[in-house]
Amino acid sequence: MPITGIGLAFTLVGALSWALFDALRKRLAREVSPIHLGLLLPLAQAPLLALWAATREPFGLPAACLPPLAASAVLNGIALVLFLEALRLSPMSLTIPLLSFTPVISTTLAWIFRGQAPGSAQYAGAALVVLGAVVLGLGGGAWRGLAVSVREPGVRRMALVALLWGGTSVLDQTAVTLGAGAWYAPVVTAAVAVLMLLWAVLRGQVRSFLQAVRPLASRPLLVGTAVVIGAAALAVQIEAFRWAPIGFIEVVKRGAGMASAVILGRFVFGEPLNGQKALAVALLTLGVALVVGLR
């Protein structure tokens, strides 16, 4: 699939949107736990995405796109549960860098199932993104050696998350090519929200989930901004699938997202920026620039 100027624009806007959304989620995590955020945000985003879709076209989805939609929702739901469990069980500096493997996985799966053969620049950019994430993780202070880290329960869960999210990108683009329109985003988000709600019921977390609404209600502007940016990020990403290969989108998204996290952490959250983090940002930026510049 050739990458047009429109595809590049959607990819870059989507990557920026995800980076801002991640920063907002990090700020909201001061008010409630990441687990409750993982439940609340999809519930809030689904109606907003539905309103957006209603302004674009009448409700409807082609029957052909329903199987990949259902599979994407299930994999996203499982991945989100595992993601939240990984954050609960192990340090973020050990778990989050594993998500940098998502572009490699999605690129490989897109090659196998969609015939999107990656170029050398794409894999080189993905390799730099992975290397940058490793450098960033090593600077987190939680690294205790490969053998110890692999035994961490959160690490194993996050590795599976990277695999699942690599697969959902392929499923989402498949649904788009089968005719899914604007209603795809709200329907798949609502399906994920229902699955997360069922998980909360089975875990007996409904009461704590409802209690988490209170501190968020005291910050309506922050919560509203997070919901809008998160919904926009998903809508733009799905639109990007019409115009650009999966691997290209994922490399730019993950690389720009992690580099932005370090930069925003320094200037918004007052986190220290040492030489190791600076090197990681340089590698991440170079990986994204390599993929974008040689598209």
C-alpha positions in Angstrom: 0.0 0.0 0.0 1.6 3.3 -1.0 1.7 6.1 1.6 0.0 9.3 0.3 0.3 12.8 1.7 -3.2 12.2 3.3 -2.0 9.0 4.9 1.1 10.8 6.3 -1.1 13.6 7.7 -3.5 11.3 9.4 -0.7 9.2 10.8 1.1 12.3 12.3 -2.1 13.8 13.7 -3.0 10.4 15.2 0.4 10.0 16.8 0.2 13.4 18.3 -3.3 12.8 19.6 -2.2 9.5 21.3 0.7 11.2 22.9 -1.5 13.9 24.3 -4.1 11.3 25.4 -1.3 9.4 27.2 -0.2 12.5 29.1 -3.8 13.3 30.1 -4.3 9.7 31.3 -1.1 10.0 33.4 -2.5 13.2 35.0 -5.8 11.5 35.7 -4.0 8.6 37.3 -3.3 10.9 40.2 -7.0 11.0 40.9 -8.0 7.4 40.3 -6.2 4.1 39.6 -5.2 3.1 36.1 -7.6 0.2 36.4 -10.6 2.5 36.9 -9.4 4.7 34.1 -9.3 1.7 31.8 -13.0 1.1 32.6 -14.3 4.7 32.6 -12.6 6.1 29.5 -14.1 3.7 26.9 -17.5 4.1 28.5 -17.3 7.9 28.1 -15.7 7.8 24.6 -18.3 5.5 23.0 -21.2 8.0 23.1 -18.9 10.8 21.9 -17.7 8.8 19.0 -21.3 7.8 18.2 -22.3 11.5 18.0 -19.4 12.1 15.6 -20.4 9.2 13.5 -24.0 10.3 13.3 -22.9 13.6 11.8 -21.1 11.8 9.0 -23.4 9.0 7.9 -26.5 7.0 8.9 -25.9 4.1 11.3 -24.8 0.9 9.7 -22.0 -1.5 9.3 -21.5 -4.0 6.4 -21.9 -7.6 7.5 -18.5 -8.4 6.0 -16.7 -6.2 8.5 -18.5 -7.7 11.6 -16.2 -10.7 12.2 -12.9 -8.6 12.3 -14.8 -6.0 14.4 -15.8 -8.6 16.9 -12.3 -10.1 17.0 -10.7 -6.7 17.4 -13.1 -5.9 20.3 -12.3 -9.2 22.1 -8.5 -8.9 21.6 -8.7 -5.2 22.7 -10.7 -6.1 25.8 -8.3 -8.9 26.8 -5.3 -6.7 26.0 -6.7 -3.8 28.2 -7.3 -6.2 31.1 -3.7 -7.6 30.8 -2.3 -4.0 30.4 -4.0 -2.9 33.6 -2.9 -6.0 35.4 0.7 -5.5 34.2 0.8 -2.0 35.6 -0.5 -3.3 38.9 2.0 -6.1 39.2 5.3 -4.7 37.9 7.1 -1.3 37.5 6.1 0.7 34.5 9.8 1.1 33.5 9.9 -2.7 32.9 6.5 -3.1 31.3 5.8 -0.1 29.1 8.9 -0.4 26.9 7.6 -3.8 25.7 4.9 -2.0 23.8 7.6 -0.8 21.4 7.5 -4.3 19.9 3.9 -3.7 18.7 5.1 -2.0 15.4 7.4 -5.0 14.7 4.5 -7.4 15.4 1.9 -5.5 13.4 4.3 -5.0 10.5 5.0 -8.7 10.4 1.3 -9.7 10.7 0.4 -7.1 8.0 3.0 -8.7 5.7 1.6 -12.2 6.3 -2.1 -11.5 6.2 -2.4 -8.3 4.1 0.5 -8.6 1.8 2.0 -5.2 3.0 5.7 -6.0 2.5 7.8 -3.7 4.7 10.8 -1.8 3.3 14.2 -1.8 4.9 13.6 1.7 6.2 10.4 0.6 8.0 12.1 -2.2 9.8 15.2 -0.1 10.5 12.9 2.6 12.0 11.1 0.0 14.1 14.4 -1.4 15.3 15.5 2.1 16.4 12.1 2.6 18.2 12.6 -0.7 20.1 16.2 0.3 20.9 15.1 3.7 22.2 12.4 2.0 24.4 15.0 -0.4 25.8 17.3 2.5 26.7 14.4 4.3 28.2 13.5 1.3 30.3 17.0 0.8 31.5 16.9 4.3 32.8 13.9 3.6 34.9 15.8 2.1 37.7 13.8 -1.2 37.9 16.0 -3.3 35.6 17.6 -6.2 37.6 18.8 -8.4 34.7 17.1 -10.3 32.0 16.4 -13.5 34.0 14.8 -11.6 36.9 12.7 -9.3 34.6 11.3 -12.2 32.5 10.0 -13.7 35.7 8.1 -10.6 36.5 4.3 -11.3 36.1 3.7 -7.9 34.7 6.4 -8.3 32.1 4.9 -11.5 30.7 1.4 -9.9 30.6 2.7 -6.8 28.8 4.5 -9.0 26.2 1.2 -10.6 25.4 -0.4 -7.1 25.2 2.1 -6.1 22.6 1.2 -9.2 20.5 -2.6 -8.6 20.9 -2.4 -4.9 20.0 -0.3 -5.8 17.0 -3.1 -8.1 15.9 -5.9 -5.6 16.5 -4.4 -3.1 14.0 -4.5 -5.8 11.3 -8.1 -6.6 12.2 -9.1 -2.9 12.2 -7.6 -2.2 8.8 -9.3 -5.4 7.4 -12.6 -4.1 8.6 -12.0 -0.7 7.0 -11.2 -2.3 3.7 -14.4 -4.4 3.9 -16.5 -1.2 4.1 -16.5 -0.1 7.7 -17.2 3.6 7.9 -17.5 6.1 10.7 -19.6 3.9 12.9 -16.8 1.4 13.3 -15.0 3.4 16.0 -18.0 3.9 18.3 -19.2 0.3 17.9 -15.8 -1.3 18.6 -15.2 1.1 21.6 -18.7 0.3 23.0 -17.9 -3.4 22.7 -14.6 -3.0 24.5 -16.4 -1.0 27.2 -19.0 -3.7 27.7 -16.3 -6.4 28.0 -14.5 -4.2 30.6 -17.7 -3.7 32.5 -18.3 -7.5 32.6 -14.7 -8.0 33.8 -15.4 -5.5 36.6 -18.6 -7.3 37.6 -16.8 -10.7 37.7 -14.0 -9.2 39.8 -16.4 -7.6 42.2 -15.1 -4.1 41.4 -18.3 -2.3 40.4 -18.6 -0.5 43.8 -15.0 0.8 43.6 -15.6 1.6 40.0 -18.5 3.8 40.9 -16.6 5.4 43.7 -13.9 6.4 41.2 -16.3 8.6 39.4 -16.4 11.1 42.3 -12.9 12.4 42.1 -13.1 12.6 38.3 -16.4 14.6 38.6 -14.5 17.3 40.4 -12.3 17.8 37.4 -14.7 18.0 34.5 -12.4 20.1 32.2 -9.5 17.6 32.5 -11.7 14.6 32.1 -13.6 16.1 29.2 -10.4 17.0 27.4 -9.0 13.4 27.9 -12.2 11.9 26.6 -12.3 14.1 23.5 -8.6 13.7 22.7 -8.8 9.9 23.2 -11.8 9.6 21.0 -10.2 11.8 18.3 -7.0 9.7 18.4 -9.0 6.5 17.8 -11.1 8.0 15.0 -8.0 9.5 13.3 -6.1 6.2 13.5 -8.9 4.2 11.9 -9.1 6.8 9.2 -5.3 6.5 8.7 -5.8 2.8 8.0 -7.5 3.7 4.7 -4.4 5.5 3.5 -1.2 4.0 5.0 0.2 0.6 5.8 -0.2 -0.7 9.4 3.5 -0.9 10.2 4.1 2.7 9.1 1.3 3.9 11.4 2.4 1.9 14.4 6.1 2.8 14.2 5.2 6.5 14.0 2.6 6.2 16.8 4.8 4.3 19.2 8.0 6.2 18.5 6.4 9.6 18.7 4.3 8.6 21.7 7.3 7.5 23.8 9.5 10.4 22.8 6.6 12.8 23.7 6.1 11.1 27.0 9.7 11.9 28.0 9.4 15.5 26.8 6.0 16.1 28.3 7.2 14.4 31.5 10.0 17.0 31.8 8.0 20.1 31.0 4.6 19.3 32.3 5.2 16.9 35.2 8.6 18.1 36.2 10.3 14.8 35.8 14.2 14.8 35.5 15.7 14.5 32.0 19.0 12.7 32.2 21.5 11.7 29.5 19.9 8.2 29.1 16.5 9.6 28.5 17.9 12.1 26.0 19.6 9.3 24.1 16.3 7.4 24.1 14.4 10.4 22.7 17.1 10.8 20.0 16.8 7.1 19.0 12.9 7.2 19.0 12.9 10.4 17.0 15.4 9.1 14.5 13.4 5.9 14.1 10.2 7.9 13.3 12.1 10.3 11.0 13.6 7.4 9.1 10.2 5.8 8.5 8.5 9.1 7.6 11.3 10.5 5.5 11.8 7.4 3.4 8.1 6.5 3.0 
